[in-house]
């Protein structure tokens, strides 16, 4: 589509917006008009007939580990909780190469796009020899596919010889990490509402980095004006480790390291107590809720409603494809809905809450208020779903059907006014060939 030409996404079956019953008009990468019931666009525009489509703001994935698509359902890691699960997988991840990472990232980003995701984060923190340019590889794939990204320069510098979990071969020293963090921000981080590539800094977790690196990374993020990310309060084992290693609970440790501010979003956030939840809200910290991963690893259940009541913003993340075993954000919406509905009841969690977490809530996590909402002036990032599968037959409310009946595949996806998924496919992507090459790379890693 010519960016200067307006496009009316006309008469959708349903749309997640008020006053847009006849659709929306997009131009120059933004939403420029909502067309109400009985109205006509004020802007001269071509049109896309959306009568068979439910229109959502593009979904935003706030936590992932792309490289883990190469170790889905790995037998050695099945039926394990977090720490033994990591110990089974780290030796396999140590075999990553630039070629296998490129394939793993391509699969993850493609699966996300096809599920209606228009913006994704990634947390890459394993850097075996030869993989020093991992973030650069991810940027290249994102540009090929047209997805909007916030890629985090992850890090680990506490290995097995220091009492940590990862093998020595996948960690780096603090000076190397900080220098490369500055490099990737200078090279790739874009500013402004239309930014397609942004960078954040992301030590892996309190049990895989030193206090010095945690503190230095927070200081560097402040200097460079980028966001901060890490895993926190995912398991009780982590809490115990932090108490033994640092003499305090994880949130106290985070505060000591200079992280307790609105620059920070955290993955998981399961095992905070009531006082800590209030501190999170006061600090402006947001949480990436990873419902599928938390259930598969039996880590627990994030207290989402309690957090929102305390002013903590909630987004959704699919987490790594070795703990979730997929990268489908629309299915993550349903999983989060079901998990939180079971916890809090029908009066406190609706399908619209789950959709809000994946859109406006996730936009807050990544610091992008111009995303995640269908409103005039917002970026034209959209996901369009058809309800023509057996799973939807007989549905009533189309928006509810997306969540309750289990939508999993978008028919059309738009990022910044450009169609990046058409008729359920990514133009130019040879999926059978990608599966063949990705599977071969994965099996080669498994066999070594």
C-alpha positions as CSV (number, residue, x, y, z in Angstrom):
1,X,0.0,0.0,0.0
2,X,1.2,3.5,-0.8
3,X,1.8,5.1,2.6
4,X,0.5,8.5,1.4
5,X,-2.8,7.0,0.2
6,X,-5.4,6.5,3.0
7,X,-7.0,3.1,3.5
8,X,-10.4,2.6,5.0
9,X,-10.6,-0.8,6.8
10,X,-14.3,-0.9,6.1
11,X,-17.3,-2.4,8.0
12,X,-15.5,-5.0,10.2
13,X,-17.5,-7.8,11.7
14,X,-16.3,-6.4,15.1
15,X,-13.6,-4.1,16.3
16,X,-12.0,-3.5,19.7
17,X,-12.7,0.2,19.8
18,X,-15.5,2.6,20.7
19,X,-17.1,4.6,17.9
20,X,-15.5,2.7,15.0
21,X,-18.4,0.4,14.0
22,X,-17.8,1.2,10.3
23,X,-14.0,0.8,10.7
24,X,-10.9,3.0,10.7
25,X,-8.9,5.0,8.2
26,X,-5.1,4.6,8.2
27,X,-2.6,6.9,6.5
28,X,1.2,7.4,6.7
29,X,1.5,4.6,9.2
30,X,-1.1,6.0,11.7
31,X,-4.8,5.7,12.4
32,X,-6.2,9.0,11.2
33,X,-10.0,8.4,11.6
34,X,-12.6,6.3,13.4
35,X,-15.7,5.8,11.3
36,X,-18.8,5.5,13.6
37,X,-22.0,3.6,12.9
38,X,-23.9,5.3,10.0
39,X,-20.9,7.4,9.2
40,X,-18.6,7.9,6.2
41,X,-14.8,8.7,6.2
42,X,-14.0,12.3,6.0
43,X,-10.8,11.3,4.3
44,X,-10.7,10.2,0.6
45,X,-9.5,6.6,0.9
46,X,-9.2,3.3,-0.9
47,X,-10.8,0.5,1.1
48,X,-10.3,-3.0,2.4
49,X,-13.6,-4.9,2.9
50,X,-13.3,-6.2,6.5
51,X,-16.8,-7.7,6.8
52,X,-15.4,-11.1,7.6
53,X,-12.8,-9.8,10.1
54,X,-12.6,-9.0,13.8
55,X,-10.1,-6.1,14.1
56,X,-7.8,-5.8,17.1
57,X,-4.9,-3.5,17.9
58,X,-1.8,-5.4,17.1
59,X,-0.9,-7.7,19.9
60,X,2.4,-7.0,21.8
61,X,4.6,-9.7,23.2
62,X,6.5,-8.5,26.3
63,X,8.7,-11.5,27.1
64,X,10.4,-14.2,24.9
65,X,13.6,-16.1,24.2
66,X,13.6,-16.6,20.4
67,X,16.5,-19.0,20.3
68,X,14.5,-21.5,22.4
69,X,12.4,-22.5,19.4
70,X,15.3,-24.8,18.7
71,X,14.7,-26.8,21.9
72,X,10.9,-27.3,22.0
73,X,9.7,-30.4,23.9
74,X,13.2,-31.6,24.5
75,X,13.0,-34.9,26.3
76,X,15.8,-34.1,28.8
77,X,13.9,-31.0,30.0
78,X,10.4,-32.4,30.3
79,X,8.6,-32.6,33.6
80,X,11.1,-30.4,35.4
81,X,10.7,-27.2,37.4
82,X,12.7,-24.1,36.5
83,X,16.2,-24.7,38.0
84,X,16.6,-28.3,36.8
85,X,14.9,-27.4,33.6
86,X,17.6,-24.7,33.0
87,X,20.4,-27.1,34.0
88,X,19.1,-29.6,31.3
89,X,19.0,-27.0,28.6
90,X,22.0,-24.7,29.1
91,X,24.5,-27.3,27.6
92,X,22.3,-27.5,24.5
93,X,22.0,-23.7,24.2
94,X,25.8,-23.5,24.4
95,X,25.8,-25.0,20.9
96,X,24.0,-22.1,19.3
97,X,25.6,-20.7,16.2
98,X,24.9,-17.6,14.1
99,X,23.1,-19.8,11.5
100,X,21.0,-21.7,14.0
101,X,20.1,-18.4,15.9
102,X,19.0,-16.8,12.6
103,X,16.6,-19.8,12.0
104,X,15.4,-19.8,15.6
105,X,14.6,-16.1,15.5
106,X,12.9,-16.3,12.1
107,X,10.6,-19.1,13.3
108,X,9.7,-17.2,16.5
109,X,9.0,-13.9,14.8
110,X,7.0,-15.6,12.0
111,X,4.9,-17.6,14.5
112,X,4.2,-14.4,16.4
113,X,3.3,-12.4,13.3
114,X,0.9,-15.1,12.2
115,X,-0.8,-15.1,15.6
116,X,-1.5,-11.3,15.3
117,X,1.5,-10.0,17.1
118,X,2.9,-6.7,15.7
119,X,5.4,-5.8,18.3
120,X,7.6,-8.2,20.2
121,X,10.4,-8.1,22.7
122,X,13.1,-10.7,23.0
123,X,15.5,-11.6,25.9
124,X,18.7,-13.0,24.5
125,X,21.2,-13.7,27.2
126,X,23.4,-16.7,26.0
127,X,26.6,-15.7,24.2
128,X,28.7,-18.7,23.5
129,X,31.9,-18.0,21.5
130,X,31.1,-17.0,17.9
131,X,27.7,-15.5,18.8
132,X,28.8,-12.1,20.0
133,X,26.6,-10.4,17.3
134,X,23.4,-12.1,18.4
135,X,21.4,-8.9,18.7
136,X,22.5,-7.8,15.3
137,X,21.2,-11.1,13.9
138,X,17.8,-10.5,15.5
139,X,17.6,-7.0,14.1
140,X,18.2,-8.3,10.6
141,X,15.4,-10.8,10.9
142,X,13.0,-8.3,12.2
143,X,13.7,-6.0,9.3
144,X,13.2,-8.9,6.8
145,X,9.8,-9.7,8.3
146,X,8.6,-6.2,9.1
147,X,7.7,-6.8,12.7
148,X,8.3,-4.0,15.3
149,X,10.7,-5.1,18.0
150,X,12.2,-4.2,21.4
151,X,15.2,-6.4,21.6
152,X,17.0,-6.7,24.9
153,X,20.7,-7.1,25.2
154,X,20.6,-9.8,27.9
155,X,23.6,-10.9,30.0
156,X,24.9,-13.5,32.4
157,X,28.3,-13.3,34.2
158,X,27.8,-15.7,37.1
159,X,28.4,-19.2,35.9
160,X,28.8,-22.6,37.6
161,X,32.2,-21.8,38.8
162,X,30.7,-18.8,40.7
163,X,27.8,-20.7,42.2
164,X,25.4,-19.9,39.3
165,X,23.5,-22.3,37.0
166,X,24.8,-21.6,33.5
167,X,28.0,-23.3,32.1
168,X,31.1,-21.1,31.8
169,X,30.9,-21.2,28.0
170,X,27.7,-19.1,27.7
171,X,28.6,-16.2,30.1
172,X,30.6,-13.1,29.5
173,X,32.6,-10.7,31.7
174,X,31.1,-7.4,32.9
175,X,33.3,-5.2,30.8
176,X,32.4,-7.1,27.6
177,X,28.7,-7.0,28.4
178,X,28.6,-3.3,29.2
179,X,30.6,-2.3,26.1
180,X,28.4,-4.4,23.8
181,X,25.3,-3.0,25.4
182,X,26.5,0.5,24.5
183,X,27.3,-0.7,21.0
184,X,24.0,-2.2,20.2
185,X,22.1,0.8,21.6
186,X,24.2,3.2,19.5
187,X,23.8,1.1,16.4
188,X,20.2,0.0,16.5
189,X,18.0,1.9,19.0
190,X,15.5,4.2,17.2
191,X,13.6,7.0,19.0
192,X,10.2,8.3,18.2
193,X,6.7,6.9,17.9
194,X,7.4,5.3,14.6
195,X,10.5,3.4,15.8
196,X,10.7,-0.1,14.4
197,X,13.7,-1.3,16.4
198,X,14.5,-0.4,20.0
199,X,17.0,-1.9,22.4
200,X,16.7,-2.5,26.2
201,X,19.2,-3.9,28.7
202,X,18.4,-7.1,30.4
203,X,20.6,-9.1,32.9
204,X,19.0,-12.5,32.9
205,X,18.1,-12.9,36.6
206,X,19.4,-12.3,40.1
207,X,20.9,-15.8,40.2
208,X,22.9,-15.5,37.0
209,X,24.5,-12.1,37.3
210,X,26.6,-10.3,39.9
211,X,25.4,-7.3,41.9
212,X,28.0,-5.2,40.2
213,X,26.6,-6.0,36.8
214,X,23.0,-5.4,38.0
215,X,23.9,-2.0,39.3
216,X,26.1,-1.0,36.4
217,X,23.4,-2.0,33.9
218,X,20.8,0.2,35.7
219,X,23.2,3.1,35.6
220,X,23.9,2.5,31.9
221,X,20.2,2.3,31.0
222,X,19.7,5.7,32.7
223,X,22.6,7.2,30.8
224,X,21.4,5.8,27.5
225,X,17.7,6.4,28.2
226,X,16.6,2.8,27.4
227,X,14.4,0.4,29.3
228,X,15.4,-2.4,31.8
229,X,14.2,-5.9,31.9
230,X,14.9,-9.1,33.9
231,X,13.2,-12.2,35.4
232,X,12.0,-11.7,38.9
233,X,10.0,-13.6,41.5
234,X,9.3,-16.5,39.1
235,X,9.8,-19.3,41.6
236,X,10.1,-19.8,45.3
237,X,13.6,-21.3,44.6
238,X,14.6,-17.9,43.3
239,X,13.4,-16.2,46.4
240,X,15.3,-18.6,48.6
241,X,18.5,-18.3,46.4
242,X,18.3,-14.5,46.7
243,X,17.9,-14.6,50.5
244,X,20.8,-17.0,50.8
245,X,23.1,-15.1,48.3
246,X,22.1,-11.5,49.1
247,X,20.4,-11.6,52.5
248,X,17.1,-10.2,51.1
249,X,14.1,-10.9,48.9
250,X,14.4,-10.3,45.2
251,X,12.5,-7.0,45.2
252,X,14.7,-5.6,48.0
253,X,17.7,-6.7,46.0
254,X,16.3,-5.0,42.9
255,X,15.9,-1.7,44.8
256,X,19.5,-1.9,46.1
257,X,20.7,-2.2,42.5
258,X,18.8,0.9,41.3
259,X,16.1,-0.9,39.4
260,X,13.0,0.2,41.3
261,X,11.7,2.8,38.8
262,X,9.3,3.1,35.8
263,X,12.1,2.2,33.3
264,X,11.8,-1.4,34.5
265,X,9.4,-4.2,33.4
266,X,9.7,-7.6,34.9
267,X,9.0,-11.1,33.6
268,X,6.7,-13.4,35.7
269,X,6.2,-11.6,39.0
270,X,4.6,-14.6,40.7
271,X,5.9,-14.6,44.2
272,X,5.6,-11.1,45.5
273,X,3.8,-10.4,48.8
274,X,1.1,-7.8,49.3
275,X,3.6,-5.1,50.5
276,X,5.9,-5.7,47.6
277,X,3.0,-5.4,45.1
278,X,2.2,-2.0,46.5
279,X,5.9,-1.0,46.1
280,X,5.8,-2.1,42.5
281,X,2.8,0.0,41.8
282,X,4.3,3.1,43.5
283,X,7.5,2.7,41.5
284,X,5.6,2.4,38.1
285,X,7.0,-1.0,37.3
286,X,5.1,-3.2,34.9
287,X,4.9,-7.0,34.8
288,X,4.9,-9.5,31.8
289,X,2.5,-12.2,32.7
290,X,3.5,-15.5,31.1
291,X,0.6,-17.8,31.7
292,X,1.6,-20.9,29.6
293,X,5.2,-21.0,30.7
294,X,4.2,-20.6,34.4
295,X,1.8,-23.5,34.1
296,X,4.2,-25.8,32.2
297,X,7.0,-25.3,34.7
298,X,4.5,-25.3,37.6
299,X,6.0,-22.0,38.8
300,X,2.8,-20.6,40.2
301,X,0.2,-18.0,39.1
302,X,0.9,-14.2,38.8
303,X,-1.6,-12.3,41.0
304,X,-2.7,-10.1,38.1
305,X,-5.9,-8.5,39.6
306,X,-4.2,-7.7,42.9
307,X,-1.3,-6.1,40.9
308,X,-3.7,-4.0,38.8
309,X,-5.5,-2.8,41.9
310,X,-2.1,-1.6,43.2
311,X,-1.4,0.3,40.0
312,X,0.9,-2.3,38.4
313,X,0.6,-2.5,34.7
314,X,0.2,-6.0,33.2
315,X,1.2,-7.2,29.8
316,X,1.4,-10.7,28.3
317,X,4.5,-12.6,27.1
318,X,4.7,-16.0,25.5
319,X,8.1,-16.6,27.2
320,X,10.6,-19.0,25.6
321,X,9.6,-21.7,23.2
322,X,11.3,-24.3,25.5
323,X,8.9,-23.5,28.4
324,X,5.8,-22.5,26.5
325,X,6.8,-24.6,23.4
326,X,5.1,-22.2,21.1
327,X,5.2,-18.5,20.1
328,X,1.5,-17.9,19.6
329,X,0.4,-14.7,21.4
330,X,-3.3,-15.1,20.6
331,X,-3.3,-18.5,22.3
332,X,-1.5,-16.8,25.2
333,X,-4.4,-14.4,25.5
334,X,-6.8,-17.4,26.1
335,X,-4.4,-19.1,28.5
336,X,-4.1,-15.9,30.6
337,X,-7.9,-15.4,30.5
338,X,-8.5,-19.0,31.7
339,X,-5.8,-18.9,34.4
340,X,-6.8,-15.6,35.9
341,X,-10.6,-16.4,35.6
342,X,-10.0,-19.6,37.6
343,X,-8.1,-17.6,40.2
344,X,-10.3,-14.6,40.6
345,X,-13.8,-15.6,39.3
346,X,-16.2,-14.5,36.6
347,X,-16.8,-11.1,38.2
348,X,-13.2,-9.9,38.0
349,X,-11.8,-11.3,34.7
350,X,-13.4,-11.0,31.3
351,X,-12.3,-11.8,27.8
352,X,-11.8,-8.0,27.3
353,X,-9.4,-7.9,30.2
354,X,-7.2,-10.5,28.5
355,X,-7.3,-8.6,25.2
356,X,-6.4,-5.4,27.1
357,X,-3.4,-7.1,28.7
358,X,-2.1,-8.2,25.3
359,X,-2.5,-4.7,23.8
360,X,-2.7,-1.6,25.9
361,X,-1.2,-3.3,29.0
362,X,1.7,-4.7,26.9
363,X,2.3,-1.3,25.3
364,X,2.9,0.1,28.8
365,X,5.5,-2.7,29.5
366,X,7.5,-1.7,26.4
367,X,7.1,2.0,27.0
368,X,5.2,2.6,23.8
369,X,1.8,4.3,24.6
370,X,1.4,5.0,20.8
371,X,0.8,1.3,20.3
372,X,-1.8,-1.2,21.6
373,X,-5.0,0.9,21.0
374,X,-7.2,1.7,18.1
375,X,-7.5,5.5,18.4
376,X,-6.8,8.5,16.3
377,X,-3.1,9.3,16.2
378,X,-2.0,5.8,17.3
379,X,0.3,3.7,15.0
380,X,-1.5,1.6,12.4
381,X,-0.6,-1.8,13.9
382,X,-3.6,-4.1,13.5
383,X,-4.5,-7.8,13.6
384,X,-7.5,-9.0,11.7
385,X,-9.0,-12.4,12.4
386,X,-11.6,-14.4,10.5
387,X,-14.2,-16.6,12.3
388,X,-14.6,-19.2,9.6
389,X,-13.1,-22.3,11.3
390,X,-15.1,-25.1,12.9
391,X,-14.1,-23.8,16.4
392,X,-16.1,-20.6,15.8
393,X,-19.2,-22.1,14.3
394,X,-22.3,-20.9,16.1
395,X,-20.6,-18.0,17.9
396,X,-22.4,-15.0,19.2
397,X,-20.2,-12.2,20.3
398,X,-17.2,-12.0,17.8
399,X,-14.7,-10.5,20.2
400,X,-15.6,-13.0,22.9
401,X,-15.3,-15.8,20.3
402,X,-11.7,-14.9,19.6
403,X,-10.8,-15.7,23.2
404,X,-13.3,-18.3,24.3
405,X,-13.2,-20.4,21.1
406,X,-9.5,-20.2,20.8
407,X,-8.4,-18.0,17.8
408,X,-4.8,-18.9,16.9
409,X,-4.1,-17.6,13.4
410,X,-4.6,-14.0,12.0
411,X,-5.8,-13.6,8.4
412,X,-4.2,-10.1,8.0
413,X,-1.7,-8.2,10.1
414,X,-0.6,-4.6,9.5
415,X,2.5,-2.9,11.0
416,X,2.9,0.8,10.6
417,X,0.4,0.8,7.7
418,X,2.0,-2.0,5.8
419,X,0.4,-5.5,5.4
420,X,2.9,-8.0,6.7
421,X,0.5,-10.9,6.8
422,X,-1.9,-11.4,3.9
423,X,-4.5,-14.2,3.6
424,X,-2.9,-16.0,6.6
425,X,0.6,-16.0,5.2
426,X,3.8,-13.9,5.3
427,X,4.5,-12.7,1.8
428,X,7.7,-14.2,0.4
429,X,8.2,-16.6,3.4
430,X,8.7,-20.3,2.3
431,X,7.3,-21.9,5.4
432,X,8.1,-25.6,4.4
433,X,11.7,-24.7,3.6
434,X,12.0,-22.8,6.9
435,X,10.6,-25.7,8.9
436,X,13.0,-28.1,7.1
437,X,16.1,-25.9,7.8
438,X,15.1,-25.0,11.4
439,X,14.3,-28.6,12.3
440,X,17.7,-29.8,10.9
441,X,19.5,-27.1,13.0
442,X,17.5,-28.1,16.1
443,X,18.2,-31.8,15.7
444,X,21.9,-31.1,15.1
445,X,22.0,-29.2,18.5
446,X,20.2,-32.0,20.3
447,X,22.4,-34.8,19.0
448,X,25.8,-33.3,19.9
